[in-house]
Amino acid sequence: MPILLDHQLQEQIPHDILAFPIAFYYDELAALPNRTGPMHWHSYFEIATAQSGVLDFQVGRQHILLEAGDSIFVNRNMLHGVRQLSGGVPDPMPNIVFSGAVIAPETSAIYQKYIHPIACCETLPFIVFRNQNGMHNEVNRSVKHIYRQMYEQGQCYEMAVQRELSNIFEYISSNFEDLPRSETTRIQINTQIRLQKMLSYIYENYAQTVTLADIAGAANISRSEAGRCFQSYLGCSPVETLIQYRLQTAQRLLQQTTLTLQEISFACGFHSVNYFSRQFRKRYGCSPGEKRELGK
């Protein structure tokens, strides 16, 4: 199942799971250009696991390397993305996105005592569970069991998933004071909010003519401040981010549609097919036409 984002970069959870608010994803990287997932956020928790390759999991400004067997817990509302660094084939990267209500209703004592404090902890944007750390063995077993239950969906799988998630949150709550923290300043929080607004603008308007002033205006900041925000989190300029997203969208259209190169070029905000082709070759090492042939 692919990542689906709305114009606010918030991941869209399928409506048919609202009664049991957890979604299971698998093989997402195989469908993403350069095995790189877009920076996005959602109001749910997330757990993801590297299965075969090395993954660079970015949460906020921090980059966390996950090796085979390592899992990461990402807290709610955190801007995050992933990129595969090694491995001959796309890493399956099984992951779940879920509400704490899977464990207990938000009005319950269990939620308020054990889940709410984690969800609201600004100094705990993520937790890494290492495959080689014996203290994490039980959590990693629970994570694998959840993936299997969500994939097979056998008899009473919902209760099994609820039980394993409870085990994970029991571990986090029991070790809450000893978990590594990431001190986040008010400036960093404001920067992330600004970045979310500007990325949202890019995702919503990439097909139109977009200027640096437009992107900065989405967050009501100067062009120079916009540049600092993007460099701080993404290591590139706002315009470079815009071009990268246009090219990622173009690559998807090349693989999934029969639109002509001119139609794809215009649909992605490039008003010159020649410029589109040059930018595409610069990023992917081949022309759009060659990419389409390779994808057949």
N, C-alpha and C positions, 0 to 999 in steps of 0.2 A: 504494500500500500504506500503510495507516494506521500511526501509532506505536502499538505495543502495549507496555504497561508491566505489570510484576508489582507486588505490594504493597510492594516495596522501591524502587519508582520506577526499577527497572532495565529498560532496554529489552530486550524479548524478540526475539532473533534467530531467524528461522524455522529449524526443525530441518533442513529440506531443503537448507540451504546449509552445513552443518557441514563437508562434504568440501571446499568452497571457500568459506571463511568471510568472505563479503562480501555485503551486502544493498544494493540500489539502491531509492531512494524518489523519488517524483515527485508533485507536486500534493497534498502533505499539507495545506498551508495552506487549500486550498479546502474541506476537510472539518472544519476546526477553527473553533470560535466566535471571532468577532472576529479571525480569521486569527492566532491566538496559540497557540503550542505550549506544552504543560505543561513545567515544570521537571522534568528527569529526568537520569539518568546511566546509563552502561553501561561495561563493561570493554573495549570496543572503541574504536578511533580513529574519528573522523568527519570528513568533508569535506562542506561545503555551499556552495552558490553562489546569490547573488541574480541573477535573470535579468532582471527588468523593473522591480521596485519597489525601495524602500529598506527594508531589514530591520534591526531592532534585535536583534542576537544577544547574549544575555546568557550569560556564562561566569563562574561564581562570582558575585562582586559587580560585575564589570565589564560595561559595555554597549558593544558594538562596532557601529558603523553600517556596513552593507554596501550599496554602491550597485551598480547593474547591472554584472555582469561580475566583481565581487569575490567571492573565495572565502575560506573560513575553515577551518582545520585545528583540530579540538578534540582535546585529549589525552585519554587514557583516564581514566575515573572522575571526570570533572569534571561537576559539576552545571551544566546548561545548558538554555536555552530560547530561543524565537524569537518575534518579533512583527513583523508587517508594518506599516510606518509610512505608506507611500504607494503609489499605484498603483491604477488603476481596477478591476482584476481581481486575484484572488489570484495572487501570484507562484508559478510552478511550483516554485521552490527545489529543483532536483535535488540529491540528497545521497547519500553512501554511508557505511555503517557497516561497519567491517572489522577483522579481526585482523591483526596484523603477520605472522602465520603464512602469510598469502597470499603474502608475499615470500619467506620462508624459515622452516624449522622453528625453534621456540623453542630447541632444543638446539644449533642450528648456530652457527658462528662469525659468520656474517653477521648473524643476529638479535642475538647478544650484543654485537657491536661497533657495529652501526648502528641497531638498533631499540630495544633495551632501554634505552640511555641516554636516549633521547627519552621513552619511556613512563614512566620513573621520575623525570623532571625536574620537581620541584614548582614551579620558577620559570618553566616554559613551559606554561601551561595552554592556550594557543592561539597560532596564527600566522595572520596575515591576508595574503592574496595579492591585491594591488590590481590592478585591470584597467588602471589608468593608470600603473603602475610597470613600466618596461621590464625591470627585473631579474626580474620575476615572470612574464614572458611564457611561458617554457618550462613552468613549473609549471602555469599556467592552461591551456595547450594540453593538457598531460597530463591534467588534471582533466576537460576537455571530452571528450577521447578515451575516458576511462574511462566517463563517462556513456553515450556512444554505444555502446560495446562492451557495457555491461551491459544497455542497452535492447534492442539488436538480437540479442545472443547468437549471433553468427554463428560460422563455423568458427574454432577456435582462439582464441575470445574470452578464455578464461581466461589464456592466455599473454600476450595483448596487455595485459590489465589488470595482470597481474603485472609486466610490463615498465614500464608507466607509473607504477605505484606505486613501483617501484624508483627511477625517475628522481626522483620527488618526495622520497623519503627520502634519496636521494643529495644533493639540493639542501639539505635540512634539515641533514644531517650535515656537509656541506662548510661551511655557514654557521652552524653550531651556536653558536659563541662570539659571533657578531655579532648574533644574533637578539634583538629586544626582549624583556626579561624582566619578569615581574610578581612582585615579592617578596611571598611569602605567609608571614605570621607564624603561629606555633603557635596563637594565639588565633583567627585566621581559619580555620584548618584545623578546629579544634574546633567553631567556630560552624557550619561547613558540615556536619560530621558530625551535629551536633545537629539542624540543619534537615532533613537527609535523614531522620532518624528520625521527626521530627514530621510531615513531609510524607507519609511512608510510612503513618503512623497515620491521617492524614486520608483518604488514598486507599483504605485498607482498611476504614475504619469510617464513611465519610460517610453511609451509609444509616441508621446508628443515631443515638441521642442522644449528642452529643459536646460536652463542655464545654472551656473553656480549660484547666482543671486536667487533663483527660484528655490534651490535646495536649502540655502541658508535661511531664506524667508520662512520656510516651513517650521523652523524652530525659533524664529524671531531673533536671529543672531547675525553677526557680520560674516562676510565671506571668509575672512581670515580665521575667525573662531570656528567656523564650520570645518575648515581645513584641519585645524588642530584636533577637533573631535574625531574625524575620520582617521587621521594619522595615529592617534592614540589607541584606537580600538582595532582598526582594520589595516593599518600600515600603508594606506594609499589615499589619494585625494577623493573628494566627492565625485568629480567628473570621471575619474578612473573607475570608481564603484558603479556609476551609472552605465558606463560602457561595458563593464564586466557582466552586469545583469542583463543588458540588452543581448550580449553575445550568448549567455547561458540560455536565454529565452529562444534565441534564433536556433541554437543547436537542438533544443527540444522540438521546435517546429520542423526542422529538417528531418528529424527521425520519425515524427508522429503524423505529419501531414504531407500532402502533395502540392502545397503552395509553391509557386515559382520563387526563384531567388529574389526577384524584384518585390514580390508581394511580402515575403518574409522580411526583407530589408526595411520596407516602409512600416510593416506591422511592429517592428522592434525599434522604431525611432531613427533609423538610418535613412536619410533622404538621398543617398547616393549609393548605388549598388557597388560601385568601385571602391568607395570608402569602406563600406561594410565588408567586402571581400578582403581588403587589406588588413583591417582590424581582426577579422576572423583568422586569417593565416598567421598573423602576428601572435595570437593567443594560443591557437590550437595546432599550428604547424602544417596546416593543409587548407585548401580552399573550401568554401561551403559545399560546392558540388562534389568534391572528393570525399568530404565527410558524409554526405548523403549516400554515396555509393558504398562506403565502408560499412554503413549502418544497415545495408540491405541483407 
